[in-house]
Amino acid sequence: MSTPDFDAPISPLAGLGIAVLAVSTSAILVRWSAAPSLIKAFYRVLFTVALLAPVALVRHRDALATISGRDLLAAGGAGVALAAHFASWFESLNHTTVAASVTLVQSQPLFVAVGAWAVLDERVSRRTAVGIGVALAGMVLMSVSDFLTASGAPRPLLGNGLAVVGAVTAAAYVLTGRSVRSRVSLVPYVVVVYTVCAAALLVVAVGRGDSLTGYPAREWLLFLGMAVGPGIFGHTVINWALAHLESSVVSVSLLGEPVGSTILALFLLGEIPTLPTVLGGAIVLGGIYVSAS
């Protein structure tokens, strides 16, 4: 079997569609796992590195060797931001509903738009701004459903707050990727980012006393599933799209993740979405259409 060429000329919007479907499975896989949050995050990223590293060493060795110190530093920063994103969001799913957690963590377009204007001098068109605003309104409606109805979430305020932290750190990750990906090809970039991310998660997990071994086979399969689905077909494809689309468009397109995750949670976890969740999801989709069309 030949190795996929992530830089093949395919439609960036088609790639985003694949990525949205892939990342929509992430919350379900995280919920199915009984391992500590940091352990789930660590092995997801570690297995992703293990899958991509052979490709990088065989096909992109020269590109790896020629990454500048400046870009290595930036990629390292993105890796730390990604580690903070995973740590906060995975923990969020222990305290609030899938719909609320995934929706709030995808509020990153607000932070991406501000950061892109302040750091990258990237203009946001009026249409994109309107689309982001519409999508965020839908996300707010979805997130407050925990307080309007009995959702069964154990600590929704804590979970929702952690999801917002995940959104801020995800925005930092996206913005850093946008700048570095214009100079560094995809596979070398993500290998560096994911390696730093895994190292950061490992340090925190060990420092907290979480066990790295002793998990049943089911957990290892879930860790691998997180790496292959949301990791390879999700985040890696997103990084590829960042080289071809504006960061605000990529981020707002990912607002489809809450809708997909909510539907999966209904069938796989038995979480019945409330009316505000359904209405909010429809508004989110409308915002995505306005921004990306």
N, C-alpha and C positions, 0 to 999 in steps of 0.2 A: 504493500500500500504506500503510495507516495505521500509525502508530507505536505499538508495544506500550505499554500502560499497566502499569508495574511495580507500581502500587499497586492493581490490580484485585482484587476480592474472590475470591481462589481459596484453596484449602486450603493452609495453611502446610506441612503434612506432604507434600502432593503437590508443592509447590514444592521441598522438600528432596529428594524423590525425583529430580526432574529435575536438581537441582544435583549430586547424588551421581554420576549417570550422566555428567554433563558433566565434572566434575573427574577422573573415573576415566580420561579420555583424556589428561590432562595429561602424565603421566610418559612415555607412549608418544610424544607429539609432541616432548617435550624430548629423548628418546633418539634420535629420528629426525634431529634437527637436529645439524649438525656445527659450528655457531657456538659461540663462547665462552659460558659460562654466563651472565655478566652481560648479554651482548648479547641472548640469548634472552629473558631476563627483562625487559630494557628494552623491546624491541619488542613483547612480549606486552602489557605494560601500556600502552605508547604507543598501540598500535592500538586497545586497549579504550577509551582516552580519546577517540580520534578517532571511534569509533563512537557514544559516548554524549554527547559534547559538543554536537552539533547538537540532540539531544533536550533537553538541559539549557538551551540558549540560547533555544530556541523555546518550550518548554512550561513551563519552570521558572525563567525569568529573575528573577521577583520573589522566589522562594524563595532563589535564589543570593544576591541582593542583601541579603537580610535575615538571613543566617546571622550569628550573634553572633561576636564576637572569641573568646570562650571556646570555642565549638564549632568555629571554624576552627582554633584551636590544637590541640584534641583530634583533629580529623580529620587535621591535619598529622602529629600523633604516630602516628596509626594508619597513615598512609601510609609513614612511616619504618619502622615495625614490619613492614609488609607488604613493603617493599623488602628488609629483612633476611631475612625469611622466604623470599622468592623466591631471593635470592642464595645462601643456605646450602643450600636444598633442591635447586635446580637443580645446584649443584656436587656435592651428595651423590650424585646419579644417575650421576655420572661414576666413582664408586668402589665402589658396592655394587649389589646387585640391586634391581630395581623393587619386589619384594615387601617387602624389608627397609626400603628408603628410604621408601616410601609409608606403610608401617605405622608406622614410628617417628615420622614427621612428624605423623601423626594421633594421637600420644599427648597432644596438646594438651588433651583433656578433664581430665586430671589437673591441669594448670596453670590451666585455666579455672575449675575447681571451687574451687581454693584462692584464686585471684584474685577470683572472684565473691563469695566469703565475706568476704575481707579488704577489698576495695575497694568493691563494690556492695552489701554487706550482703544478699546473695541467699542464701536458704536452699536447701540441696540435700536433697531428700527421701531417705529411706532406700532407696526403690526405685531412684531415679536413681543413688545412690551404689553400690548393689550392681551395677547394670547397667554403670556405668563400670568398676568393679573387674573384672567378668567380661570385659569387652571388652579392658581393658588386659592381663589374663592371656593372652588369645588373641594379642594383639599381641606380647607377650614371646616366646611360643612361636614365632610366625612369624619374629621377628627373629633368634632364636638359630639358626635353621636353617642360616645361613651357617657356623656353627661346628660343627654336628653333621654336615653333609654337605659335599661339594665343590660349591660354588655357582658357582665360576668368577669371582667378583667380584675385581677387582684389589686394592683396599684397603678391605675391609669395615669395619674399625674406624674409619677416617677418614670413610667415607661414612655410617656409622651415627651417628657423633658429630655430623656436620653436620646430619643429619636431625633429631636431638634439638634442636639449636639452632633449626632451622626450626620445631619444635613449640612451643618457648618463645615465639618471636616471633609465631607465628600466634595463640597464646593472648592475647598483648597486643593484637593486632589485633582479635580477636573481642570482647574485653572492652571495648575503646574503642568499637567499633561499637555494642555493646549500649547504652551510655549515650547516645551522640550520636544514634542512630537514633530514640530516643524523642522527640526535638525537631526533627530535620531529616529531610525527606523523602528517599526513596532516591536518586533520580538526582542531585540536587545534592550529596548526601553522597559518593557513590562517585566523582563527577567530581573533587571536591576531593582525596579520598584517593588515587585513581589518578594524578592529576597530580603530587602530592607524591612518590608512590612512583616514578613515572617519572623525575622530576628527581633523586631520590636515587640511583637506579640509574645514570643518565647520568653523574653526577659521579664515581661510583666507577669506572665502566667507562672513562671518558676518563682518569682518573687512573692507571688500571692500564695504559693504552696499547692497549686493545682498539679495533679498527677498527669504525667505524659503517657503512661502506659496503663494496661489493665482493663481496657475497654473491650466489650464483646464485638464479635464480627459485624453485627448490625451497625454499630457506631462507625467502624472503619469504612463500611460501604457508604454510609451517609457522608462522611468526610470526603470520600472520593467523588460522590455525586455532586457535592457542593463545588468541588474543583472543576469537574468536567462541564457541568451545566452553567451555573452562574459565573464560574471563574473563566473558563476558556471561551465558551460561546457567549458569555455576558460581558464581563469587564474587558476582556481582551479585544473583543469586537468593538466595544465602545471606544477604546483607545485608538483603534484603527480609524474609526469614524471621526475622531477629534482632529485628524490630519486633513480632513476633507470638508468638514462643516464647522460653523461657528459654535463655540462652546455653549452658548445660550440655546441654540437649536437642539444640540445633543441632550442637554439637561432637561429641557421641557419635553422632549420626546420620551424620556425615561419616566415621565409622569404616568405613562401607561402601566408601569409596574404595579402601582396600588390596585388598579382595576383587575389585572390578571391575578395578583396574589389574593385579592378578596374572593374572586370566583373559585380559585383553587382551595382556599380555606373553607369555603362553603361545602364543597364536595369531599374534601380529604380530612378536614378537621372538625366538621360539623358546626362551624361558626356561621350563623345565619346573619347576613348583613341587614342592618336596619334601613328604614326608609331614607334617613339622611345620608347613609352610606351609598345607597343606590343613586340618589339624586346627585350627590357630590361626584360620584364616579362619572356620570354622564357629563357634568360640567367640566371635569378634568379632560375628558376626551375632546370636548369642544375646544378647550384651550390649546391642546396639542395640535389640533387641525389648523387653527388660526395661525399658530406660530410656525409650524413646519411647512405649510402649504405655500 
